[in-house]
Amino acid sequence: MVHTLSNGSKYDGPSLSLSGLRKTFGEVVAVDHLDLEVMRGECFGLLGPNGAGKTTTIEICEGLTDPDVGTVKLLGLSWKTSARELRQRIGIQLQETQFPDKLTVEETLRLFRSFFRRGIAVEEAIRIGQLEEKRTARIGGLSGGQKQRLAMACALVGDPELLFLDEPTTGLDPQARRHLWDLVDDLKRAGRTIILTTHYMDEAERLCDRVGIMDHGRIIALGTPAQLIASVGGEHVVEFAVMRSDAMRSDAMRSDAMRSDAVRSDAARGDLDAAPLKEIPGVQSHRVDAGLHQVSVKDLHTTVPRIFSALAGMGMHLTEFRTHSASLEDVFVGLTGRNLRDE
Amino acid sequence: MSRLDESSLYQLTSTRFRLFLREPEAIFWVFIFPILLAVGLGIAFRNRPADVLPVGATTPQLTQALAADKGLSAAMMDEAAGTHALAIGTIDLFAIQRTDGVVYKYDNTNPDARSARLLAERAVQSAAGRRDAVVTQNEFIHETGARYIDFVVPGLLGMNLMGSAIWGMGFAIVEARQKKLLKRMVASPMPRWQYMASFILSRLVMLVIEVVVFVGFARLAFGVPIRGSFFDLAVICLITSLAFSSLGLLIASRAKTMEAASGLMNLVMLPMWILSGVFFSATRFPAVIQPLVRALPLTAAIDALRSNMLQGIGLNHLLMSVAILLAWVVVPFSVTMKIFRWR
């Protein structure tokens, strides 16, 4: 069951266009010369760690924060001249809004519906949010996922052309997250333009047609999830830890736990020369993070045996080994040298 | 949906009203507490038959002479016991027979003791044979409108109008700001003035209930008079409530936490509880601070309420109070509009 956009707007340029956006809070530069265009019907994700400037950026788009410099156009209109019209045409879900505990789901939606000149019926919003059973329940008694779906339903009552979702699944359990993802899928299918922020790479990969990776107020990479992952240079990531075979023997008397500490120590690691690893055909890049070597490769079945033999040739013994498909996390790590959730 | 249902002002106002009714504590403070206070004060200050004052005397003759007066009850005791009884307040006056006459021992700052002194003197002198030079008679009056309960009910009404307006505004707005609900509201197309107006409108609905319940109770239970016109009384209550709502909005216009807000509210209300003549006449304060006392909204409100209820004075003779209250409606509201923090 999908609710399809009923309005036919004449404007068919980008739904969102930002140029030269900059915003500082005191000393802190939250958004730094940001340019971005989001096309009609696109689901765009701003992905980045906490403090990257995602929320500031989206709140500038939503007309809640004024940029120091730069222009913002939504549906071809700007906040300065068309705020009232824009408020009618966009839908917003903010991070951490707490609706009054003692209102019911239906009352809350009815209240928000009354602010819009046109939009969907309250019943329809309840159905989209899958809150039929909770219609007369007070918000205080809803689960985290239900509250988030209510926030989403409140953002939808005005049948918006452009929808902003700020960290829609933060703090939800895995099941509630998947539930919300299905809801976003439905909205995409209905042809709405969606702009969301998230610090979950899997969420961005799963939901977004295009992703902008943000760090320190800048978009450091922009493209479809597949393009971004391809830019890392390999489809798979091999992670392993090693220690010298002779160190291994002298360690044999110790307990496993202590040996594992020794593997991660600088002495055991410093012995491995990265240069021969990069020579191996099929290896695209190499980096070391907390004692773990990470190598991106194109074809696991041909490259992994070569890595094994190279390590054996250097007198190294594998203590850990695993592989996974490259993800946006690896893109972020590759670009910044940090993990998404280092904070 | 009916047209009324679609009106955002109606939805906002009915939401406010619902939230208030779902808060049992608020209902207690607004409706029940003033009645309990009036009952307590009514019992404490109820009109009793004129008190019989307990006195002591050292000799049987003196005791008999004192007991002959209907206003006194006399007991015989020796000097040590009498002094002790005076000290602990079981008697108001102690009459000591000396060779050269009678000595009265009493506290001349205590009105009861001074009355006892007059009665005792009369009793002693008439027992000794003094005759009155002039024939006199007494006529007793116990008129409603001159009792303490009559004085205190308009005071409590004013205090209640102040408390419910300031608390009602302050807590609800600051809570909404703290829970980021205000931010969510301004992210929607809701006209901002309607948010303020919804508070005032729901306040006015509550006001009618509040005043009718409290004044009705005071009239039925204690016979407190309403000598002025009901229309004038309604107008005074309305302006009073608007003035305090305006002040409540101002208090809530910046505060980010409930703690800060409740501190501010107490800071604003405390001087008025003391200075504005709720429990005793504001004219008791020294002349130097009278201009300040007069300028307080609660003083003006209570003056107007007392003049209306107890003396039946029309609004046209209360222009000063009305002007002060109107100033308190306009000034805080205009300041609020300039400094209100929506996020």
Boltz contact constraints between the chains, C-beta under 6 A:
constraints:
  - contact:
      token1: [A, 62]
      token2: [B, 187]
      max_distance: 6.0
  - contact:
      token1: [A, 64]
      token2: [B, 187]
      max_distance: 6.0
  - contact:
      token1: [A, 87]
      token2: [B, 189]
      max_distance: 6.0
  - contact:
      token1: [A, 88]
      token2: [B, 189]
      max_distance: 6.0
  - contact:
      token1: [A, 92]
      token2: [B, 187]
      max_distance: 6.0
  - contact:
      token1: [A, 94]
      token2: [B, 184]
      max_distance: 6.0
  - contact:
      token1: [A, 96]
      token2: [B, 180]
      max_distance: 6.0
  - contact:
      token1: [A, 97]
      token2: [B, 180]
      max_distance: 6.0
  - contact:
      token1: [A, 97]
      token2: [B, 184]
      max_distance: 6.0
  - contact:
      token1: [A, 98]
      token2: [B, 179]
      max_distance: 6.0
  - contact:
      token1: [A, 100]
      token2: [B, 19]
      max_distance: 6.0
  - contact:
      token1: [A, 102]
      token2: [B, 19]
      max_distance: 6.0
  - contact:
      token1: [A, 102]
      token2: [B, 22]
      max_distance: 6.0
  - contact:
      token1: [A, 111]
      token2: [B, 11]
      max_distance: 6.0
  - contact:
      token1: [A, 111]
      token2: [B, 15]
      max_distance: 6.0
  - contact:
      token1: [A, 114]
      token2: [B, 6]
      max_distance: 6.0
  - contact:
      token1: [A, 114]
      token2: [B, 8]
      max_distance: 6.0
  - contact:
      token1: [A, 114]
      token2: [B, 11]
      max_distance: 6.0
  - contact:
      token1: [A, 115]
      token2: [B, 8]
      max_distance: 6.0
  - contact:
      token1: [A, 115]
      token2: [B, 188]
      max_distance: 6.0
  - contact:
      token1: [A, 115]
      token2: [B, 189]
      max_distance: 6.0
  - contact:
      token1: [A, 115]
      token2: [B, 190]
      max_distance: 6.0
  - contact:
      token1: [A, 116]
      token2: [B, 189]
      max_distance: 6.0
